[in-house]
Amino acid sequence: MAIKEKNYWLETVTIPVGDSSPLPESVDVAIVGSGVTGLSAAIALAKRGARVAVLEAETLGWGASSRNGGMVLTGMKLPVPTLIARYGREKVQRMYAASIASIDCVEQIVREEKIDCDFSRCGHLEVACKQTHFDGYAEAAELVAREFNHNLRIVPKSELRSEIGSPIYYGGLVDEVSAGLNPARYVAGLALTAKRHGAALFDHARVDSVQRESSNGAQKFRVRTAKGSLLARDVLLASGAYTTKATPVLRKKIIPIGSYIIATEVLKEDLARELSPCNRMIYDSKHFLYYYRLTPDRSMLFGGRAAFFPETENTVRQSAEILRRGMIIVYPQLRDAKVEFVWGGTLDFAFDVMPHTGRLDGMYYSVGYAGHGVAIGTYLGTKLAAIICGDPNDIPFDGIPFPNPPIGLRSGHTWALPLAGAYYKFLDWVS
Ligand SMILES: Cc1cc2nc3c(=O)[nH]c(=O)nc-3n(C[C@H](O)[C@H](O)[C@H](O)COP(=O)(O)OP(=O)(O)OC[C@H]3O[C@@H](n4cnc5c(N)ncnc54)[C@H](O)[C@@H]3O)c2cc1C
């Protein structure tokens, strides 16, 4: 059977369609993008009585939010010492606390709104690709315990079989607080929840421009879309890696990086248990990393940055074989397992590899999750909604410097991305 070039998760759910009514003339808040950020904001805003329109260029949840690995992860991409050197201890303590709170935020929404998305607190496992990486785990765990009162468990190589059925790693680090879910069912559930609370959701409503306009003496935003235009008091840009020329002020901040996933046929129960005895969300210690997990129906889902470019038909096709080879190195037991699905998506990186929220040209935004967006995107969308409603701003990522990437890495000008990819491969080789 040929590999299906499509997102496995979309086989497990029907994505809700948007409203068929015309766009309202005016709303309190227009949200650009219907991923976890936009929809969690829409839910929180609608619950507080705001008139909200979510404007999505494609189908609801079409972007990274329905295509990801479904790993609901604690922590941030950068090492803690780097973060403390950059932002100071107090700020980083608040950032780390936000990363933990973001898992609770996902769990709370899933439970309260009864979203059937296989959410489970299965924990995550980071595996060391080199002895030096494993040697760093003890110090990292000690630092996280001291600074953030959060426990990580070190797993030496001799005990690694209890966590992963792979011979190639030097040890691991477990965080029991992280979780897993089915991302397409999650984002579909968020859309249905937002609708139920009164938000209007429009699919195939690509935003073409956002301009200031004064209306009855108040400064508002004229938002023009493929389905007509509306006037909004506030705009929230939740367009992630897919941010378009309609909002160039945000687009130039984003480095769009491709990430690709394969999914195997359903595995026998004993094989699945051997590969991942605790059913963790797993990723390795490289820059150019692999991430993988079992799906609820026991397929192995194996992802990585097989190509650095944002996804195209070509990069998706090439990734299938690159990732299959990677998977077999990790798990020789899967040599004969059929790969049934391959798909790709685009990650939103900021140049400083940090999440960022704030306002640009008066519009709110939340981006820069760097492959860690399921939890923090939900949390920041919810938080920004509260801020738009007038609550104090306690987001630790808000207002930190937000550097522009060099031109060759920016959305629309990504000619230097392969160089960056080669650089990170080099780092993986030497460090
Ligand atoms: C392959 C892959 C694997 C990943 N794995 C994980 C993982 O396991 N765990 C994790 O935490 N994170 C993971 N991520 C990252 C995570 O999926 C994202 O950080 C997160 O989903 C971003 O959510 P978002 O709502 O900000 O943006 P998105 O979900 O990307 O949504 C943005 C939406 O905005 C729309 N849009 C853009 N411009 C316009 C416009 N002008 N008008 C209207 N609509 C517009 C797009 O169509 C898109 O649907 C992964 C990402 C990918 C691609």
The ligand as an SDF file (V2000), in Angstrom:
LIG
                    3D

 53 58  0  0  0  0  0  0  0  0999 V2000
    4.7490   18.6810   12.5370 C   0  0  0  0  0  0  0  0  0  0  0  0
    4.6090   19.4670   13.8240 C   0  0  0  0  0  0  0  0  0  0  0  0
    4.7530   18.8000   15.0430 C   0  0  0  0  0  0  0  0  0  0  0  0
    4.6080   19.5170   16.2410 C   0  0  0  0  0  0  0  0  0  0  0  0
    4.6160   18.8230   17.4360 N   0  0  0  0  0  0  0  0  0  0  0  0
    4.3320   19.4950   18.5890 C   0  0  0  0  0  0  0  0  0  0  0  0
    4.1500   18.7720   19.7860 C   0  0  0  0  0  0  0  0  0  0  0  0
    4.1830   17.5360   19.8310 O   0  0  0  0  0  0  0  0  0  0  0  0
    3.9300   19.4900   20.9220 N   0  0  0  0  0  0  0  0  0  0  0  0
    3.8240   20.8500   20.9090 C   0  0  0  0  0  0  0  0  0  0  0  0
    3.6170   21.4590   21.9660 O   0  0  0  0  0  0  0  0  0  0  0  0
    3.9320   21.5510   19.7620 N   0  0  0  0  0  0  0  0  0  0  0  0
    4.1540   20.9040   18.5980 C   0  0  0  0  0  0  0  0  0  0  0  0
    4.2080   21.5910   17.4230 N   0  0  0  0  0  0  0  0  0  0  0  0
    4.0030   23.0440   17.4630 C   0  0  0  0  0  0  0  0  0  0  0  0
    2.5390   23.3860   17.6580 C   0  0  0  0  0  0  0  0  0  0  0  0
    1.7340   22.6110   16.8110 O   0  0  0  0  0  0  0  0  0  0  0  0
    2.3340   24.8920   17.3460 C   0  0  0  0  0  0  0  0  0  0  0  0
    3.2410   25.6460   18.1270 O   0  0  0  0  0  0  0  0  0  0  0  0
    0.9390   25.3450   17.6860 C   0  0  0  0  0  0  0  0  0  0  0  0
   -0.0390   24.4790   17.1530 O   0  0  0  0  0  0  0  0  0  0  0  0
    0.7160   26.7610   17.1430 C   0  0  0  0  0  0  0  0  0  0  0  0
   -0.6400   27.0820   17.3400 O   0  0  0  0  0  0  0  0  0  0  0  0
   -1.2130   28.4520   16.8000 P   0  0  0  0  0  0  0  0  0  0  0  0
   -2.6460   28.4560   17.1470 O   0  0  0  0  0  0  0  0  0  0  0  0
   -0.4000   29.5840   17.3350 O   0  0  0  0  0  0  0  0  0  0  0  0
   -0.9780   28.4310   15.2380 O   0  0  0  0  0  0  0  0  0  0  0  0
   -1.5230   27.4290   14.1140 P   0  0  0  0  0  0  0  0  0  0  0  0
   -2.1340   26.2100   14.6740 O   0  0  0  0  0  0  0  0  0  0  0  0
   -0.4340   27.2480   13.1240 O   0  0  0  0  0  0  0  0  0  0  0  0
   -2.7190   28.2420   13.4800 O   0  0  0  0  0  0  0  0  0  0  0  0
   -2.5270   29.4290   12.7500 C   0  0  0  0  0  0  0  0  0  0  0  0
   -3.6850   29.5300   11.7760 C   0  0  0  0  0  0  0  0  0  0  0  0
   -3.6950   30.8600   11.2610 O   0  0  0  0  0  0  0  0  0  0  0  0
   -4.2090   30.7840    9.9640 C   0  0  0  0  0  0  0  0  0  0  0  0
   -3.8350   32.0360    9.2730 N   0  0  0  0  0  0  0  0  0  0  0  0
   -2.5980   32.5100    9.0180 C   0  0  0  0  0  0  0  0  0  0  0  0
   -2.6700   33.6750    8.3700 N   0  0  0  0  0  0  0  0  0  0  0  0
   -3.9880   33.9590    8.2090 C   0  0  0  0  0  0  0  0  0  0  0  0
   -4.6970   35.0290    7.6010 C   0  0  0  0  0  0  0  0  0  0  0  0
   -4.0880   36.0390    7.0030 N   0  0  0  0  0  0  0  0  0  0  0  0
   -6.0500   34.9910    7.6240 N   0  0  0  0  0  0  0  0  0  0  0  0
   -6.7110   33.9820    8.2450 C   0  0  0  0  0  0  0  0  0  0  0  0
   -6.0870   32.9280    8.8030 N   0  0  0  0  0  0  0  0  0  0  0  0
   -4.7340   32.9130    8.8040 C   0  0  0  0  0  0  0  0  0  0  0  0
   -3.5770   29.5510    9.3690 C   0  0  0  0  0  0  0  0  0  0  0  0
   -4.3130   29.0620    8.2710 O   0  0  0  0  0  0  0  0  0  0  0  0
   -3.5660   28.6130   10.5680 C   0  0  0  0  0  0  0  0  0  0  0  0
   -4.6680   27.7110   10.5450 O   0  0  0  0  0  0  0  0  0  0  0  0
    4.3640   20.9200   16.2170 C   0  0  0  0  0  0  0  0  0  0  0  0
    4.2240   21.5700   14.9970 C   0  0  0  0  0  0  0  0  0  0  0  0
    4.3360   20.8600   13.8120 C   0  0  0  0  0  0  0  0  0  0  0  0
    4.1830   21.5760   12.5090 C   0  0  0  0  0  0  0  0  0  0  0  0
  1  2  1  0
  2  3  1  0
  2 52  2  0
  3  4  2  0
  4  5  1  0
  4 50  1  0
  5  6  2  0
  6  7  1  0
  6 13  1  0
  7  8  2  0
  7  9  1  0
  9 10  1  0
 10 11  2  0
 10 12  1  0
 12 13  2  0
 13 14  1  0
 14 15  1  0
 14 50  1  0
 15 16  1  0
 16 17  1  0
 16 18  1  0
 18 19  1  0
 18 20  1  0
 20 21  1  0
 20 22  1  0
 22 23  1  0
 23 24  1  0
 24 25  2  0
 24 26  1  0
 24 27  1  0
 27 28  1  0
 28 29  2  0
 28 30  1  0
 28 31  1  0
 31 32  1  0
 32 33  1  0
 33 34  1  0
 33 48  1  0
 34 35  1  0
 35 36  1  0
 35 46  1  0
 36 37  1  0
 36 45  1  0
 37 38  2  0
 38 39  1  0
 39 40  1  0
 39 45  2  0
 40 41  1  0
 40 42  2  0
 42 43  1  0
 43 44  2  0
 44 45  1  0
 46 47  1  0
 46 48  1  0
 48 49  1  0
 50 51  2  0
 51 52  1  0
 52 53  1  0
M  END
$$$$
